[in-house]
């Protein structure tokens, strides 16, 4: 089943989520969370292999290998989670992290979407605008890192359909606001979290939080679903295949409190949906 088909099923499940007595599960038997981090794991299995063979622990560079969405509710169903997992495994969805200043107590975290570098093993580069990476300052306490100061004000994170890649148009762009990332390194700085090659299971030790404003979501059209992200998140959709009338047509006419799933937070006073997630990541090369 390809990404587009899964998105259509996911939209149907999101709509069902507002019906009393209907539940869309969000469990994934292959992912666990670990607030305190985990062991390094055996790196011989291809899914969790150490990559690159000789990383620089002074400047950890990583690619997200899992992303488990906790909120908003419309994005927590098992179908979407499988899409994310498959897209990360297939490298249709590449999210990179680099940290500098390890050992100083204060680090700079640079994060954003990436692409594979042709002819180079385990090597990626950040995408340019409009998907350019953002930076934030982090405190360092042992192997733990957490936000110091302001989050990344805005980061657009694209996901491509299977068999397509930048610079083609993405399947979906997640317009994140006030992005905050934290987590725990493995002792060798090869992972955030760990991988068990016997159980073929990732342990997540990273956290992510941010928000998607209703207006940004309304401006994000998911062509393959014939709706906007606002329609998906809120359940407020108009005529089929007409994204323009989702969420009552936009800010000029809408009343978000009347939507089946109203926004739960604000960004600079504008209605928004909280997004929280956990993740695991492993070492790669990031080429500037």
C-alpha positions as CSV (number, residue, x, y, z in Angstrom):
1,X,0.0,0.0,0.0
2,X,1.6,3.3,-1.0
3,X,1.7,6.6,0.9
4,X,-1.2,8.2,-0.9
5,X,-3.6,5.3,-0.2
6,X,-2.6,5.3,3.5
7,X,-3.3,9.1,3.6
8,X,-6.8,8.5,2.3
9,X,-7.4,5.8,4.9
10,X,-6.0,8.0,7.6
11,X,-8.3,10.8,6.8
12,X,-11.3,8.4,7.0
13,X,-10.1,7.2,10.4
14,X,-9.6,10.8,11.6
15,X,-13.2,11.5,10.7
16,X,-14.3,8.4,12.6
17,X,-12.5,9.6,15.6
18,X,-15.2,12.1,16.4
19,X,-17.9,9.5,16.4
20,X,-18.8,8.2,19.9
21,X,-17.7,4.7,20.5
22,X,-15.3,4.5,17.6
23,X,-11.7,4.2,18.4
24,X,-8.6,4.4,16.1
25,X,-5.7,2.7,17.9
26,X,-2.3,4.4,18.2
27,X,-0.2,1.5,19.5
28,X,3.0,0.4,17.7
29,X,4.4,-2.8,19.0
30,X,7.9,-2.0,17.5
31,X,8.4,1.3,19.4
32,X,8.9,1.9,23.1
33,X,9.6,5.1,25.0
34,X,12.4,5.6,27.5
35,X,12.5,8.9,29.4
36,X,16.0,8.0,30.7
37,X,17.5,6.9,27.4
38,X,18.8,3.4,26.8
39,X,21.7,1.2,25.9
40,X,23.6,1.5,22.7
41,X,22.2,-1.6,21.1
42,X,23.9,-4.0,18.7
43,X,24.4,-2.2,15.4
44,X,24.7,-5.2,13.1
45,X,21.1,-5.2,11.9
46,X,20.4,-3.0,8.9
47,X,17.4,-1.2,10.3
48,X,19.4,0.1,13.3
49,X,22.9,-0.1,12.0
50,X,25.5,2.4,13.1
51,X,25.8,5.0,10.4
52,X,28.3,6.3,9.7
53,X,31.1,3.9,10.8
54,X,33.2,6.7,12.3
55,X,30.9,9.5,13.6
56,X,32.2,12.5,15.5
57,X,30.9,12.3,19.1
58,X,31.9,16.0,19.6
59,X,29.3,17.0,17.0
60,X,26.5,14.5,17.0
61,X,24.7,14.4,13.6
62,X,21.6,12.3,13.4
63,X,18.6,11.3,11.4
64,X,15.2,10.6,13.0
65,X,14.4,6.9,12.7
66,X,11.0,6.9,14.5
67,X,8.5,9.6,15.3
68,X,5.5,8.7,17.4
69,X,2.9,11.5,17.4
70,X,1.0,11.9,20.7
71,X,-1.1,15.0,19.8
72,X,-3.2,16.3,18.0
73,X,-5.8,13.6,18.2
74,X,-6.4,13.4,14.5
75,X,-2.8,12.4,13.9
76,X,-2.5,9.6,16.5
77,X,-4.2,6.7,14.7
78,X,-2.3,3.6,13.7
79,X,-2.6,4.2,10.0
80,X,-0.8,7.5,10.1
81,X,1.8,6.1,12.4
82,X,2.5,3.3,9.9
83,X,2.8,5.9,7.2
84,X,5.4,7.9,9.2
85,X,7.3,4.7,10.0
86,X,7.3,3.5,6.4
87,X,8.3,7.0,5.1
88,X,11.2,7.2,7.5
89,X,12.4,3.7,6.6
90,X,12.1,4.5,2.8
91,X,13.7,7.9,3.3
92,X,10.7,9.7,1.9
93,X,10.6,11.6,5.2
94,X,14.1,12.7,6.3
95,X,14.5,14.8,9.5
96,X,18.0,15.7,10.6
97,X,19.5,17.0,13.9
98,X,23.0,18.3,14.5
99,X,24.3,19.4,18.0
100,X,27.4,21.5,18.5
101,X,29.1,22.4,21.8
102,X,28.9,19.0,23.4
103,X,30.7,19.0,26.8
104,X,30.3,22.8,27.3
105,X,27.0,22.7,29.1
106,X,25.4,24.8,26.3
107,X,24.7,23.4,22.9
108,X,23.3,24.6,19.6
109,X,20.7,22.3,18.0
110,X,20.2,22.7,14.2
111,X,17.3,20.7,12.8
112,X,15.2,20.4,9.6
113,X,14.3,18.3,6.7
114,X,17.0,16.7,4.6
115,X,17.9,14.8,1.4
116,X,20.3,12.0,0.6
117,X,23.7,13.1,-0.9
118,X,24.2,11.1,-4.1
119,X,27.2,8.7,-4.1
120,X,27.8,9.1,-0.4
121,X,27.0,6.4,2.2
122,X,24.9,7.6,5.2
123,X,25.3,11.2,4.1
124,X,22.6,13.8,4.0
125,X,22.2,17.6,3.6
126,X,19.7,20.0,4.9
127,X,17.1,21.3,2.4
128,X,17.2,25.0,1.3
129,X,14.3,27.4,1.7
130,X,11.4,27.1,2.1
131,X,12.4,24.0,4.1
132,X,15.5,25.5,5.6
133,X,16.6,24.3,9.0
134,X,16.2,26.2,12.3
135,X,18.4,26.5,15.4
136,X,17.8,26.8,19.1
137,X,20.1,26.8,22.2
138,X,20.1,23.8,24.5
139,X,21.3,23.1,28.1
140,X,23.4,20.0,28.5
141,X,23.2,17.9,31.7
142,X,25.2,14.7,31.3
143,X,23.6,12.9,28.4
144,X,20.4,15.0,28.6
145,X,19.6,18.1,26.5
146,X,16.7,20.5,26.9
147,X,15.6,23.9,25.5
148,X,17.5,27.0,26.7
149,X,15.8,30.2,25.7
150,X,13.4,30.4,22.7
151,X,12.1,27.6,20.6
152,X,12.3,27.6,16.8
153,X,9.6,30.1,15.8
154,X,8.7,28.2,12.6
155,X,9.9,25.1,10.8
156,X,8.2,23.6,7.7
157,X,8.8,19.8,7.6
158,X,7.8,18.1,4.3
159,X,7.1,14.4,3.6
160,X,7.2,13.0,0.0
161,X,5.2,10.3,-1.7
162,X,7.0,7.0,-2.2
163,X,9.3,7.3,-5.2
164,X,9.4,11.1,-5.2
165,X,11.8,13.5,-3.5
166,X,12.8,17.2,-3.3
167,X,12.5,19.3,-5.4
168,X,9.2,17.7,-6.4
169,X,6.2,18.9,-4.5
170,X,5.8,17.0,-1.2
171,X,2.8,15.0,-0.2
172,X,2.5,17.0,2.9
173,X,4.2,19.8,4.7
174,X,3.9,20.1,8.5
175,X,4.0,23.8,9.4
176,X,5.4,23.7,13.0
177,X,5.5,26.8,15.2
178,X,7.4,27.2,18.5
179,X,9.3,23.9,18.0
180,X,11.1,22.5,21.1
181,X,13.2,19.3,21.0
182,X,14.8,17.5,23.9
183,X,16.2,14.1,24.7
184,X,18.9,11.8,26.0
185,X,21.9,10.6,24.1
186,X,23.4,7.1,24.3
187,X,26.8,7.0,26.0
188,X,28.6,6.9,22.7
189,X,26.5,9.7,21.2
190,X,25.5,7.4,18.3
191,X,21.8,7.4,19.3
192,X,19.0,9.4,20.9
193,X,17.4,6.3,22.3
194,X,18.6,2.9,21.2
195,X,17.9,0.0,18.8
196,X,17.5,-3.7,19.8
197,X,18.4,-5.8,16.8
198,X,17.0,-9.0,18.4
199,X,13.6,-7.6,19.1
200,X,13.9,-5.3,16.0
201,X,12.6,-2.5,18.2
202,X,13.6,1.2,18.7
203,X,13.5,2.8,22.1
204,X,12.7,6.4,21.9
205,X,14.4,8.9,24.2
206,X,13.7,12.2,22.3
207,X,10.8,14.5,22.7
208,X,9.3,17.1,20.4
209,X,6.6,19.7,21.0
210,X,5.2,22.6,19.0
211,X,2.0,23.8,17.5
212,X,0.3,24.1,14.1
213,X,-1.9,27.2,13.8
214,X,-5.3,26.8,12.3
215,X,-4.4,29.4,9.7
216,X,-1.2,27.6,8.7
217,X,-3.2,24.3,8.6
218,X,-5.8,25.9,6.4
219,X,-3.1,27.1,4.0
220,X,-1.7,23.6,3.8
221,X,-3.6,21.7,1.1
222,X,-3.3,17.9,1.0
223,X,-4.1,17.5,-2.6
224,X,-4.4,13.7,-2.5
225,X,-7.1,14.0,0.1
226,X,-8.9,17.0,-1.4
227,X,-8.8,18.8,2.0
228,X,-6.6,21.1,4.0
229,X,-4.7,20.1,7.0
230,X,-7.1,22.3,9.0
231,X,-10.0,20.1,7.8
232,X,-8.1,17.0,8.8
233,X,-7.2,18.3,12.3
234,X,-10.5,19.9,13.1
235,X,-13.0,17.6,11.4
236,X,-14.6,20.7,9.9
237,X,-14.8,19.9,6.2
238,X,-17.1,21.3,3.5
239,X,-17.9,19.9,0.1
240,X,-15.9,16.9,-0.9
241,X,-12.7,17.6,-2.8
242,X,-13.1,21.4,-2.2
243,X,-10.3,22.3,0.3
244,X,-11.2,26.0,0.1
245,X,-14.3,25.6,2.3
246,X,-12.7,23.5,5.0
247,X,-12.7,25.2,8.5
248,X,-15.5,27.4,7.3
249,X,-13.3,28.9,4.6
250,X,-10.7,30.5,6.7
251,X,-10.1,33.1,9.5
252,X,-12.5,35.7,8.1
253,X,-15.6,33.5,8.6
254,X,-14.6,30.7,11.0
255,X,-15.6,30.0,14.6
256,X,-13.1,27.4,15.7
257,X,-15.0,26.6,18.9
258,X,-17.8,25.1,16.8
259,X,-15.5,22.6,15.1
260,X,-15.7,18.8,16.0
261,X,-12.1,19.0,17.2
262,X,-11.5,22.7,18.2
263,X,-7.9,24.1,18.6
264,X,-6.4,23.5,22.1
265,X,-3.8,26.3,22.3
266,X,-2.8,29.6,20.7
267,X,0.3,31.0,18.9
268,X,0.6,34.8,19.2
269,X,-3.1,34.8,20.0
270,X,-4.1,32.7,17.0
271,X,-5.9,29.4,17.4
272,X,-3.6,26.4,17.1
273,X,-3.3,22.7,17.7
274,X,-0.6,21.4,20.1
275,X,1.7,18.8,18.6
276,X,3.8,16.5,20.8
277,X,5.8,13.5,19.9
278,X,8.6,11.1,20.9
279,X,11.4,10.0,18.6
280,X,14.5,7.9,18.2
281,X,17.5,9.0,16.1
282,X,20.8,7.5,14.9
283,X,24.2,8.8,13.7
284,X,24.7,9.9,10.1
285,X,26.9,12.4,8.3
286,X,25.3,15.8,7.5
287,X,27.1,17.6,4.6
288,X,27.0,21.4,4.6
